[in-house]
Amino acid sequence: MQEDLNAMRRLIDVMDQTLLDLINQRIALTREIGYIKARDGLACRDEARERQLCLRITMGNNGPISDSAAQRIFELLMQESRRHQAQCQDTEYPTARNPS
Ligand SMILES: O=C(O)C(=O)C[C@]1(C(=O)O)C=C[C@@H](O)C=C1
């Protein structure tokens, strides 16, 4: 019984690390977008894109989590993206990302 529990928890630990790595990769991408927005004078928040994303999340949610739980998770992710993008507004566009 304890062995079954431990085996399941090890699976969860591996999955959590994968999720964390993916979340950090997502943030890295949104930071790239942040530099582009800063360069082009665009606002961090794009409400139309956020609505589109929430719709896509609802359409793609196969459960068992509820649509509102899925939306809360993604709203938190987007909030964190915007926080990182705000930092990009204050820093120079890295030349390594700007080959031109
Ligand atoms: O797609 C963008 O424009 C982004 O900046 C990415 C992102 C996101 O995290 O998905 C972040 C902030 C915007 O309000 C919308 C979406």
The ligand as a MOL file (V3000), in Angstrom:
LIG
                    3D

  0  0  0     0  0            999 V3000
M  V30 BEGIN CTAB
M  V30 COUNTS 16 16 0 0 0
M  V30 BEGIN ATOM
M  V30 1 O 0.5370 37.0210 -26.8480 0
M  V30 2 C 1.0080 38.0190 -26.2760 0
M  V30 3 O 0.9010 39.1600 -26.7540 0
M  V30 4 C 1.6950 37.8840 -25.0040 0
M  V30 5 O 2.2830 38.8320 -24.5300 0
M  V30 6 C 1.6220 36.5900 -24.2380 0
M  V30 7 C 0.5100 36.6200 -23.1940 0
M  V30 8 C 0.4800 35.1970 -22.5750 0
M  V30 9 O 0.9880 35.0050 -21.4790 0
M  V30 10 O -0.0300 34.3040 -23.2600 0
M  V30 11 C 0.8240 37.6260 -22.1540 0
M  V30 12 C 0.2370 38.8550 -22.0930 0
M  V30 13 C -0.8040 39.2810 -23.0260 0
M  V30 14 O -1.7940 40.0280 -22.4240 0
M  V30 15 C -1.3600 38.1510 -23.7960 0
M  V30 16 C -0.7780 36.9260 -23.8350 0
M  V30 END ATOM
M  V30 BEGIN BOND
M  V30 1 2 1 2
M  V30 2 1 2 3
M  V30 3 1 2 4
M  V30 4 2 4 5
M  V30 5 1 4 6
M  V30 6 1 6 7
M  V30 7 1 7 8
M  V30 8 1 7 11
M  V30 9 1 7 16
M  V30 10 2 8 9
M  V30 11 1 8 10
M  V30 12 2 11 12
M  V30 13 1 12 13
M  V30 14 1 13 14
M  V30 15 1 13 15
M  V30 16 2 15 16
M  V30 END BOND
M  V30 END CTAB
M  END
